Amino acid sequence: MKPQGQTDDYTTPEGQWRRLARRWSIRDQGPTTICFASLCRYAEGCPSKTQHPRRVPQHRCPRYWPEGQRPPAGLSAYVLKLLERSGA
């Protein structure tokens, strides 16, 4: 049995765990937006797109990037499906 207060190789000390939790917390990354990749015209070049909607920091969303840094805009997956369905 190990003395109290000591950790093994597989246990993270509580202070370190709290620091890591703060670093990776979505609240600590500034303003956020909800990403709907199927509705976004920048989804093809987006670094943070997923299949399901999720909250992402604004600095990771191409909609909030300066004009010169945005990926090429195109039609969203939703619009493409609508066009396909209408036969256009």
Wavefront OBJ file of the C-alpha trace (Angstrom):
o trace
v 0.000 0.000 0.000
v 1.357 3.414 -0.925
v 1.473 6.313 1.547
v -1.352 8.833 1.378
v -0.718 11.761 -0.965
v 1.540 9.854 -3.339
v 0.359 8.841 -6.792
v 1.336 6.085 -9.166
v 2.188 6.396 -12.883
v -1.478 6.191 -13.888
v -2.954 8.814 -11.585
v -2.959 12.553 -12.282
v -2.621 14.766 -9.184
v -5.716 16.881 -8.548
v -3.953 20.225 -9.059
v -2.600 19.160 -12.444
v -5.997 17.787 -13.439
v -7.665 21.113 -12.591
v -5.081 23.072 -14.628
v -5.629 20.832 -17.640
v -9.404 21.086 -17.267
v -9.176 24.899 -17.306
v -6.925 24.868 -20.358
v -9.289 22.668 -22.358
v -12.536 24.204 -21.141
v -14.682 25.716 -23.917
v -15.638 28.573 -21.578
v -12.032 29.703 -21.288
v -11.506 30.023 -25.045
v -13.453 33.256 -25.501
v -16.749 33.780 -27.341
v -18.291 30.707 -28.918
v -20.676 29.908 -31.735
v -22.663 26.821 -32.638
v -21.272 25.081 -35.710
v -23.798 23.581 -38.120
v -21.423 22.146 -40.744
v -24.282 21.005 -42.988
v -25.504 24.623 -43.240
v -22.134 26.378 -43.498
v -20.704 27.504 -46.812
v -17.148 27.225 -45.453
v -17.506 23.598 -44.299
v -15.183 22.164 -46.961
v -12.151 23.968 -45.520
v -13.228 24.148 -41.880
v -10.780 22.742 -39.289
v -13.474 22.120 -36.662
v -16.454 20.685 -38.560
v -18.251 17.585 -37.307
v -21.328 15.683 -38.387
v -23.351 16.915 -35.433
v -23.810 20.545 -34.303
v -21.449 21.590 -31.532
v -20.177 24.686 -29.777
v -16.800 25.932 -31.023
v -14.700 28.987 -30.188
v -15.208 31.833 -32.671
v -11.503 31.977 -33.462
v -11.774 28.433 -34.920
v -14.791 29.241 -37.143
v -14.039 30.480 -40.710
v -17.117 32.728 -40.638
v -15.318 34.986 -38.142
v -11.894 34.965 -39.832
v -10.678 37.972 -41.851
v -11.729 37.854 -45.509
v -8.254 36.977 -46.774
v -7.869 33.963 -44.462
v -11.190 32.242 -45.128
v -11.304 29.066 -47.221
v -13.146 29.280 -50.546
v -16.900 29.498 -50.016
v -19.230 27.084 -51.721
v -22.724 25.753 -51.382
v -23.550 24.022 -48.108
v -24.461 20.335 -47.988
v -28.021 21.318 -47.117
v -28.402 23.520 -50.207
v -26.850 20.847 -52.423
v -29.417 18.307 -51.172
v -32.245 20.786 -51.800
v -31.016 21.375 -55.358
v -30.685 17.663 -55.949
v -34.194 17.059 -54.641
v -35.707 19.799 -56.818
v -33.987 18.482 -59.924
v -32.124 21.689 -60.716
l 1 2 3 4 5 6 7 8 9 10 11 12 13 14 15 16 17 18 19 20 21 22 23 24 25 26 27 28 29 30 31 32 33 34 35 36 37 38 39 40 41 42 43 44 45 46 47 48 49 50 51 52 53 54 55 56 57 58 59 60 61 62 63 64 65 66 67 68 69 70 71 72 73 74 75 76 77 78 79 80 81 82 83 84 85 86 87 88
